[in-house]
Amino acid sequence: MIRLTASSAPLAGLLALGLALALSGCGATIEQKAATGAVAGAVIAGPVGAAIGGAAGAAVGQAEKPH
């Protein structure tokens, strides 16, 4: 069993952020990427996480769009 202590809390936060950013790249369109990121962020950090995850997904979608 893994125990979270005060000293391991920042590490857990970084892992959660990494997971949200990794999931924000899932999808075929910009809208799908934004939606996936928003859901992942909401699961991890609530409404603020949903906003950040959605923005990250949209940014990934824009970056992958052919020019």
C-alpha distance (Angstrom), angle and dihedral (degrees) to the residues before:
residue distance angle dihedral
M1 . . .
I2 3.79 . .
R3 3.77 117.3 .
L4 3.77 122.1 -156.1
T5 3.77 113.7 -144.4
A6 3.78 131.0 177.1
S7 3.79 90.1 -94.0
S8 3.82 93.8 52.2
A9 3.82 96.2 45.7
P10 3.84 95.1 90.1
L11 3.80 90.0 51.1
A12 3.79 91.2 50.9
G13 3.81 89.7 50.1
L14 3.79 91.8 51.5
L15 3.79 91.4 49.0
A16 3.81 91.1 50.3
L17 3.80 90.9 49.0
G18 3.80 90.5 49.3
L19 3.78 90.7 51.2
A20 3.79 91.9 50.1
L21 3.79 92.0 49.4
A22 3.79 91.9 47.2
L23 3.79 91.8 51.7
S24 3.79 91.9 45.8
G25 3.81 88.5 72.0
C26 3.82 94.1 60.5
G27 3.80 116.5 107.7
A28 3.77 140.3 56.5
T29 3.82 101.4 -110.8
I30 3.78 133.4 43.1
E31 3.80 89.9 -108.3
Q32 3.80 92.3 52.4
K33 3.79 91.8 48.7
A34 3.80 91.4 49.4
A35 3.81 92.0 47.7
T36 3.80 93.2 48.2
G37 3.79 90.9 48.8
A38 3.80 91.6 48.4
V39 3.80 93.0 51.5
A40 3.80 92.4 46.9
G41 3.79 91.0 48.1
A42 3.80 92.3 47.9
V43 3.79 91.9 52.2
I44 3.79 91.8 50.2
A45 3.81 104.0 36.2
G46 3.80 110.5 6.0
P47 3.82 123.6 -125.8
V48 3.80 95.1 -15.7
G49 3.80 90.0 50.6
A50 3.79 90.0 50.0
A51 3.80 91.1 55.4
I52 3.79 93.1 46.9
G53 3.81 93.2 44.2
G54 3.79 92.1 48.7
A55 3.79 91.4 49.8
A56 3.80 91.3 48.0
G57 3.80 91.1 49.8
A58 3.79 91.9 50.0
A59 3.80 90.5 48.5
V60 3.81 91.5 51.1
G61 3.80 90.0 48.6
Q62 3.81 92.0 50.4
A63 3.80 91.8 47.4
E64 3.82 92.0 52.1
K65 3.82 94.3 46.1
P66 3.81 111.2 110.7
H67 3.79 114.0 -113.1
